[in-house]
């Protein structure tokens, strides 16, 4: 069982009961999760963590949040979508008690990605040590950890880091598609650059942002379910998008270099196979219109 597996390394809370309090109220009462509670509120997750559940939360203490690089938390509090993704990476569906955790090597989170579990010396969740376990709330269980765990970069993170997809990400936000692009996937995104969007007639994008449904239809025309690499795409003549319509795929091979280039509906693939945790990005030089 839990004690025999981890010995004295882990401080166990002997299944502390929360007297009918839910996960949020239990965290507030504990007094050592002020930053976590603030983050949960900023991310709009209070109702989810007060819901029926059950849920299992790997809860970083205030000291854990303080270990983050200076300015990180302030930046996250101003970015609810990214903050929500990180916090959901700390939550697992179901009530997973300590005795069950040590039997696992990983657990799928509400973020869609999985955390690694290592019970070889103490218990670690993605490298964060479980400092106290089995704090029971009315709608789940809290395990206290000593570090904030960060999910692998998803499609949105990778695109943001590249710096050349600001217009695409702004459009995805306006269309309400950011969470979908951060989901489990896998997805393949044909991503127009800022320069590609700049080629649209003046005022087009502004008008599209006023029509969320139409904007979403155009953006989902750039996304294919599954992870389709450039090599796989080269073997296809078309691919069905999340819009429901298909894009045409054509290829050409340079006689000198023997390199194969791809085009999607006539848009050139400038860079292929940019990997993300939940899929792959292929950069294109035009906006695709269904």
N, C-alpha and C positions, 0 to 999 in steps of 0.2 A: 504494500500500500504506500501511500504518499510519504509517511515518515521513514519507512524502511528504505525507500528509494533515494531520498535526498538528505537523510540524516539531519544534522543540526544546521545545515547551510541555509535552509528556508525557514523563515518564521511563519508558523502556521496559526491561523486564527480560529481553529476548532469550530468551524462553521458558525461564525457569529451571526446571529439573526437580527434583522433590522426592524422588528416590531411592526411589520406591515408597511414599512416605508419602501417606496420604489427606489430604483437605482440612483436617480438624481437626488432625491431627498436624503438618501443614505450617504451619498458623497458630500452633500452640503453639511450634514451633521458631523461627519468625520473631521472636517476642518482642515484637512491636508490636501484637498483637491480644489482649492479656490480657482486656480488657473484653468484646470480642466473644465469646471463648471462654467467659467466665463467663456471659454472656447466653445463649449457645447451650445451656449446661448447665441453666440455670434454666428455659429454655423447653422442655426435653426434646427437643431436636433433634440431639443428638450422634449417635445411631444413624443418623438420616437423612443427615447430612453425612459419615458414615463408610461409607454404603451404596455399592453399585456405581455409581450415577450413570449417565452422567456429569452433573455439575452445574457451573454457572458461578456463582461467588459474587462480588458486589461488596462487598468487605470494608472496613468503616470501621476506621480505626486507633484506638488508644487516645486520640489527640489529637482525633479526630473525635467520639468519644463525650463527651469533656470539653467540647465546644462546646454540648452540650445544656443547657437551662436547669437551674439548681440543683434537685436533688431529682427530676428526671425519671427518671433511670436507677434510682434506688432504688425509685421507685414502680412502674416497669416490672418490676423483678426480683420484685416481690411480686404481679405480675399476669401469670402465665405465658401465659394465652390471648392477651392483647393483645401481649405481648412476642413470642410465636410469630408472630403476624400480621405484625409489623414486620420480624422477621428473615427470614421467608419472602419479604418484598418485596425482599430483597437477593439472592434466588437465582432463577436461570433454569435450566430444564431443558436439558440438552445441554451440550456443550463448545463455547462460543462464544469463539473467539480474537479478539484485537484487530483483525486484518484483516477479520474478519466484522462486528464490532461497529460499525465506522465506516460500514458499508453500510446500517445500520438506522436508523430514526427512533424505534422503540420496541421493547420486548421484554416478552413476557408472563412474569410471575414466578410462583413457586409459591403466592403469596398469592392469585392469581387476577386481580389488577390488573396493568396494564402500566406500566413505567417509560419515561420519555421519554429519548431518546438524541440528543444534539446534538454533531456532530463539526465544527462550523463554525470553532471556535477551541479547539484542544485537544479533549478528549472529556469530555462531562459526562453524568452519569446523574441525571436529575431535579435538575439543578443542581449536583450534587456532582462535583468534578473527579477524573478518573482519574489518580492519581499514579504508579502503576506497573502494568504490564499483563503478562498471560501468565505468571503463576506457575503452573506445571503441577504438579498433584498426580496421584496414581494414579487418582483417580475424578473428575477435573474440572480446572477452571481458576479461579484467583483473580485478580481485578483489584482493586487497592487504591484506595479512594476517601477523600476528605478530609472527608466529612460523613456523618452518619447520614441516610438518606432515609426519609421517612415516607409511608405510603400515605394515600390520601384516606379520610375517615371512612366506615366501612361502617355497616350497619344497627345493629350493636351499639354502635358509638361514638356514633352520632347519638342513639340511645335513651338511652344513659348520660348524655350531655351534657344532654339535656332534663330529667333529674332526676325525672320523673314515671312512670318505668317500672322502678323498682327491683325490684318483685315479679316482673314479667315476666322481667327479666334473671336474677334469682335462680332462677326456675323453669327457664329455658332452660339455665342452668348445671347444675342438678340433673338435667335430662333429657339432658344431653350434647349439646345442640344449638347451643352457642355457635359452634363452628367452622363449622357449616353456615350460620349466619346471617352469618358473616364471609366466606363463600365468594364465588365469582365471580358467582353469580346470573345474571341479575337475579331478584329476588324482590319480591313485594308482601306486606307484613305488616299485618294488621289488629291493631293493638296496644292491648290493654286497659290502662288506666291503673292506678295503685296503688289508686285509689278503686274501680275496677271489680272488682279482685280482692277488695277488702274487702267487697264485697256478697255474696261466696260464703258459704254457711253456715259457722259456726265450726268450725275443725278440718279443713275440706275440703282446703285447700292442703297442710297438714302431712301428711295421709294420702296425697295424690297424690305428694308427694316421696318417699314410701316405695315407690311403684310407678312406677319410671322409665318402663316401657313405656306405661302408661296416661297418664302426664303428657306424654310425647312425642306420643302420639296426639292429645291435646287441643291442645297447642301447635302442631303441624303443621296442625291444622284452622284455624288463624289465618293460614296462609301459602299464597300462590298463586304458582305459577311464572310468571316474566315480570314486566315492569313495567307494572302496570295503573293508569293515572291515574284520578282521580275522574271526569273527563269520559268516559273509556272505560268505567269501571264503570257509569256512569249509563245506558249503552246496553245493559247486560247484565241478565238476570234471575237469573243464577246464575254461579258460578265454581267450578271444581274445585280443591280444596286439595291440599296435599302429603300430607294424611291419606288421600286417595283419595276422600273424600266431598265433596259440593258444598255451598257456602253459598248462601243465597238473597239476592238484592240487590233492594232496592226504593228508589224515589225519590219525593220529593214536592216540588212547586214552590210557593213562597210567592206568593200572589196580589198582595201589596203590593210586595215586593222583587224578585220573579221569580227569587229564588235557589233553586237545587235542593239539597235535602238528601238524603243517602243513609243507608240503614240496612242492616246486614248481619245476617241472621238476627234482626232486631228490635233489634239494638244500633245506637245512633245513632253516625254518624261525626261526631266533635266537631271534628276538624281533618284536612284531607286534603293529600295531595301533599307530604309532608315528604321531601325528596330525600336519598338516600344514594348512595355510590359504587356500590353493588351492588343498588340497587333503590329502593323507595319505601315510606313508612309512612303508614297512615291510622289515626288515633287513634279508638278506640271506647270506649263507656262501659259495656260488659258483657263478661264472659268468654263466649266461644262454646263450647258443649258439643255435640260430635257425638252 
